[in-house]
């Protein structure tokens, strides 16, 4: 029976990959031209950056200074390595795209199997999620998502060294999983295992350093580009801040405001974790944390749905919460259409979605994400809560620790 269910999950993941390929391949015939790729919602960074970042010429991903790839080391290495095996010729861009998406489809299948092990009763939702299918080949996100999901899987099964190693790899692929260290540390605190948290952090940081130091020491300007870009960027596509600006609400000191909103969200999550009677699992917290980061961030790209879908699936514990999942997916699909039609309108298309409409749909998407966060928080509290922590118990959480991993 288990083997049959595994085959079903593999088949669903393969079907989702093929449907997504059909969606994106419609741009190949037009040579990924603008605004056609926005009108048909088939834009992908994969063919776009193949030429723009010197990969088509065989350049190392981080050797072109400010024109280097704008991603962490593992992603840049994947981009460069696959460019090396792409045959030259007039159709090289499409060949590069095909090589990449074959591997992304395989990553989709393996990620589906990990999710099946974590949450078998809801695993079918991951490959069937429409926003995931629509976004699958926009970027190289699946390379980081699979190691992130692996880190969560090993953490909740107490294989903490493997989890820390996987998280270090994931952070070196796309920086976003670094925020999972926040709930991880709080879980260690709840377990009174401060020494365990130090070991976990040491392995994660060492893994990150081992991967990144060689690139930083040889091509520092290219390595720094990703971090400088994210620190200096203003409000960008999909963000709360971009939507407010589009509606005429211009806020100063955007960096400070986004950080303040994020810290406020993290403070609320910390209170939630400490209010739970039982120590929560990382599967139950990961969606809440990363979704909060995305809602507060200066950019909320359409492919970020790829990060949140697996975390939402593994956070589900009750069928009564499925409605919230599908409401959120509906909002994600609406946004997926809106972003491309808005970009079509600003890149010369005869029709498209004006800024005002795009801003409203952006807020709808963020509201749906917050609704799903609230659903998971409510379910967690309903599963058993305790009263406010006394000063004594809080001190115990902060200062008492065991001698080994739990």
JOTA-V755325 format. One record per backbone hydrogen bond with DSSP energy under -1.0 kcal/mol. CO is the residue of the C=O (numbers start at 1). NH is the residue of the N-H. Records with the same first field share a line. If there is no record, write none. Layout:
CO->NH ; NH
This chain:
1->5
2->6
3->7
4->8
5->9
6->10
7->11
8->12
9->13
10->14
11->15
12->16
13->17
14->18
15->19
16->20
17->21
18->22
19->23
20->24
21->25
24->27
25->28
27->32
28->31
33->37
35->38 ; 39
36->40
37->42
38->41
44->48
45->49
48->52
49->53
50->56
51->54
54->59
55->58
60->63
61->69
64->67
65->68
72->76
73->77
74->78
75->79
76->80
77->81
78->82
79->83
80->84
89->92
91->95
92->96
93->97
94->98
95->99
96->100
97->101
98->102
99->103
100->104
101->105
102->106
103->107
104->108
105->109
106->110
107->111
108->112
109->113
110->114
111->115
112->116
113->117
114->118
115->119
119->122
122->125
123->126
124->128
125->129
129->133
130->134
131->135
135->138
138->45
140->143
141->144 ; 145
142->146
144->148
145->149
146->150
147->151
148->152
149->153
150->154
151->155
152->156
154->159
155->158
158->160
159->163
160->164
161->165
162->166
163->167
164->168
165->169
166->170
167->171
168->172
170->173 ; 174
172->74
175->178
176->179
177->180
178->181
179->182
180->184
181->185
182->186
183->187
184->188
185->189
186->190
187->191
188->193
189->192
192->402
193->197
194->198
195->199
196->200
197->201
198->202
199->203
200->204
201->205
202->206
203->207
204->208
205->209
206->210
207->211
208->212
209->213
212->216
213->217
214->218
215->219
219->223
220->224
224->228
225->229
226->230
227->231
228->232
229->233
236->239
237->300
239->243
240->244
241->245
242->246
243->247
244->249
245->248
253->257
254->258
255->259
256->260
257->261
258->262
259->263
260->264
261->265
262->266
263->267
264->268
265->269
266->270
267->271
268->272
269->273
270->274
271->275
275->386
282->286
285->289
286->290
287->291
288->292
289->293
290->294
291->295
292->296
293->297
298->236
301->304
302->305
303->306
304->308
305->309
308->312
309->313
310->314
311->315
318->321
319->322
321->325
322->326
323->327
324->328
325->329
326->330
327->331
328->332
329->333
330->334
331->335
332->336
333->337
334->338
335->339
336->340
337->341
338->342
339->343
340->344
341->345 ; 353
342->346
344->349
354->358
355->359
356->360
357->361
358->362
359->363
360->364
361->365
362->366
363->367
364->368
365->369
366->370
367->371
368->372
369->373
370->374
371->375
372->376
373->377
374->378
375->379
376->380
377->381
378->382
379->383
381->384
384->277
390->394
391->395
392->396
393->397
394->398
395->399
396->400
